[in-house]
Amino acid sequence: MAGVEPARDQGTSGAARPRRHWGRLVLRIVRLLCAGGQPTADLVRDSYDRLAGGYDEAWTDHMRDLSMAMLDRLAVPRGARCLDLTCGTGFLTGQLAARAGTRALGVDASAGMLAVAAARDGGRCDFRQADVLAFLNACPPARFDVVTCAWGLGYSRPARVLAGVARVLAPGGRMGVIDNSLFSLAGVLGCALRAFAERPEALAHAMNVRFLPGSVALSTLMRWHGLGVSAAWDGARTYRVSDGPAAVARLQATGAAAGFEFAATAADRDAVFARFAEILQARCAAPGGIPITHRYLAAVGVKR
């Protein structure tokens, strides 16, 4: 994320920043990851349940043209049997149904997002609440002609999802993916780590996500699982917010940092996120507001 680096990191009082304990934070992260605890998938699902009502305004509308560009390259055939994985509020599911002229199926783990999807759809599509991997594993082979996965692959297991998609695609079937990259929100993540380094004991959950670094990695996985890649690309989309608290609120509303609001203990949550907002403001404030950049990857493949 682009931003202006100040001479020093200060709180709202103007005092020098608290001491940061990087070694303790690293040990805390390692221990949390080794201990297991509440699965990341559950935290992500709970986060999307919470933000479902405002998701389209905060995220879908912002990324609509990028999702549509992927769909244009996918070139959905008329009559195709379509599946939309991590369908969220069903925007892409509806687009698949309109282009294919058939009923598309959307699958997502979040009941909140699916409730919004069903309400907005008007009966054109079917929706099912399920973990995408569990759904793919239970699905008959060669069941679909088109499969999409938009903005959710990194919250699952990408290699396993792609293997499952290759199995359920009919010969000549098509797959389209667009997702945040591993380096999306890099600047935001750095600010969050600084906040937790000041209070390592406040970290309650270490998010175990699997975002890919770029379209080369995605294309490699697709080819490995028998999908010929017809197009692959990377990009970035930036928006601006007025200040640190607005940045934190927008991040929590978009789902791009789904589950992150549960990273801190309940007792420390308000203090940690207030400090996070201060650090964002101090490190990234610029003329026109704080820039927040989402880096993304995308690819379209055909089953050989």
N, C-alpha and C positions, 0 to 999 in steps of 0.2 A: 504494500500500500504506500503510495506516495505520501510524503508529509514533510513538514518543516521540523528539523531537529533543533530544539532550544539548547542554550548553553548548559542547562541543568534541569533535572526532573524535579518539579516542585509540587507541593500540595496547594490547595486553595488558599492556605494561609500565607503562602510565600516562603515557608520554612523549607530548609533542605530536606530532600526525601529521606524516608526511613532506611535503615540498613537492609540490604537484601542478602538472603541466605541461600545462595544457589546450590550449594552442596546438599543442604537439608531438603531443598525442594526436589532435587534429582532423586535422592533416596526415598522421599515420600512417593514420588511417581512410580518408581520401581516396585516399592512394596505394595502399592495399590494394584498395580497391574498383575503382580504375582499372586496376590490374595484373591483375586477374582472380584467378589462383591457383586453389586447389581450390574447385570450385563448392559453394555453400551446400547444395544438394540432396544432395551426397555426404556432407557433414559431418552433416547431419540423419539421413540413412539409417544411417550408421555409429553415431550416437548411439542411435537406436532399436534397432539390432541389439544393442547393449550392454545396454540396460535392459529388453529384452523380457520377461525372466523375472519381473521384479517390477512390471511396468507396471500390471497390473490392480489390485494392492493399492495402489499409489501414486497412480494417476490414475482408472482406470475406475470403481472403487468410489466414489471421492470425487465424481465427476461423473455417476454413473449416473442419478439422478433428473432431471438437466437434459437428458441425452440422451434419456431416455424421454419427457419432456415435449414435446420437438421431434417425436418419433416419433408421439405421440398426436395432435398437431395435423396431422401429415402424413396420418393416416387411410389407412393402406395397404389397398388393396382386395384381396379374396381373388382368387387367381389371378394377381396382378401379377408381371411380370418385374422383378426387383429388382437394383439395382447399388449397392454400398456402396464409395465412393471413400475413400482413405486409411483403410482398414478396420482397421488395426492388429491387435489380437488377436482381432478378429472378434465383439465383443459385439453391435454394432448389426447386423452381417450376420446373425447368428443370430436376432435379434429380427425382422428383415425376413422371414426365411424362415418363422418361426413365424406371423406375422400374415398373410402372403400364402398360406401353405400350399404354397409352391413352393421350389425350390432358388434361393437368392440367390447372387450373385457378389460376392466381396470383392476389391478391388485395392489393393495397397500396394507401395511400393518396398523395404521392409525384409524381408529373408528371415527375420530373427530373429522379428519380430512375426508373420509368416505361419506360422512353425513353431508358435508358441503357439496361433494361431488354429485351425490344422488339428487340433492335439491336443485342444483344448477343444470343438471343434464336434461331433464324433461322426458326421460324414458327412452332415450336413444341407445344407451349403453347398459352394460351389466357391471356391477362392482362386487368385489369379494375381499373381505378382510383376511389377510394371511401374510405370514412372512414370505417374501418372494422366493427364497430358496426352498422352503417347505412346499410351496405351490409348484415350483418347477419339478421337484423330485417326484411329486404325486401325479404330474400331468403325463398323459400318453405321448409317445413320440410322434413327431410330424403332425402335431395338432394345429399349428398356426402357420400362416403365410407371412405375417409381419409382426415383429416384436420391437417395442420401444422401451427405453429406460431413461427417464429424464430427471436429473438432479437428485438422484438417490443411490447410484451405484456404489459410491464410496462408503455408505453406511451399511452395506452388506459385505459380501466376500466376492470381489469382482471376478476372480478366476472361476470360482464355482458357479456364479451366475451365468457367465458366458458359456461355460460347459453345458449348463442346463438349457440355455436358450438354443444352443446348437442342436441339442437333442430334440427339443419340441418344435423346431422349425421344420417345415416340409422342404424337400429338395428345391433349391432355387429361392427359398424364403429369404426375407430381408430383415436386418436388425439395424436400428438407429440408437445411438447413445449420445447424450450430452450431460456433462457433470462438472461440478467444481473440481479443480485440480488440487493436488497436494499443496501447492504453493498459493492457493487462494487465501486471501485474508492473512498473508504472512505478517504484515505489519500489526494487524489487530492481535494476532496470536502472541507476538512478541510483547505487546503491552499487557496482555493478560498474564503472561508468565512473570513479568516484572511485578505485577500486583500480588501474585501468589508467592513470589520470592520474598516479599516483605512479611508474609504470614504463612509459611509452608504448612503449619498444622491445620489451616483452614481448608486445605484441599481434601475433599471427600471422595471424589470420583475422578479417575484419569481416563479420559475418553479414548477408546481403542477403535479408531476409525481407519479405513483403508483406501483413502483417496489415491488415485494414480497420479504420477508426476506430469504426464502430458499425453498427447495423442499418439506418440510413438509407442509408449507402453501399452496403451489401449489397443492399438492396431496389432501389436505383437501378440497380445493375449487372444485377440479375435482370430488371427491367423492360426495360432496354436490349436485352437478348438475348431478349425475347419471352416472359418468364415473368411471368404476373400474380401479384402477391404477396397471399396471403390472410392472412398473419400475419407480424409482425416484432417482435422485442423484444430488450432488452438486460438484463444483470444482472451480478451479482458473487457470488463464492463465496470465503469466507475460511476458512483453517485456521490453527492455531497450532503452532509448534515450540518446543522448549525453549531453543535458543541459536543463535548464528551458524553453527557447523559443522553442526548438525542442519538448518538452513535450506538450506545449500548442498547437503547430501546429498539432501534432499527435492526440491529443484529439479532436480537431475540425474536423479532417479528418475522424475519425472512426465512428462518429455518436453516440458513447457511451455517449457523453454529448450533444446530439442534442438540439439545442435551447439555449445552454448556452452562445453562442457568442452574443446573444441579451440581456443578463442579465443587461449589463451596458448601461447607456445613451450614445448616439452617441458622445457627447462632451467628455465624460470621458473614453470611451472604450479603447483607446490606452494606457492611463496611468494605468488603472486598470489591463489590461492584462499584461502589462510590469511588474507591481508589483507582479502579480500572478506568473509570470515566475521566478522572483527573489526569491520569497518565496519557490517555488518548488525546485529551485536550492539549496537554503540554508538548507532546512529541509531534503531533500531526496537524495542529491548527495551521490553516493557510488562508490566504485571501479567497473568499467565496465559501468558506466552511471546511470541515474535515472531509478529505476524500477517502472513500472506502472502495477498494477495488476487488472485484471477484474475478479470478482467473479460471478459465474453463477449458475443457477438452471435449472433442466430439469426433465421432466416426460413424460411417455407414458400411455395413458388410452384407455379403450375400452367401448363403450356404452353398458350398460346392457340391 
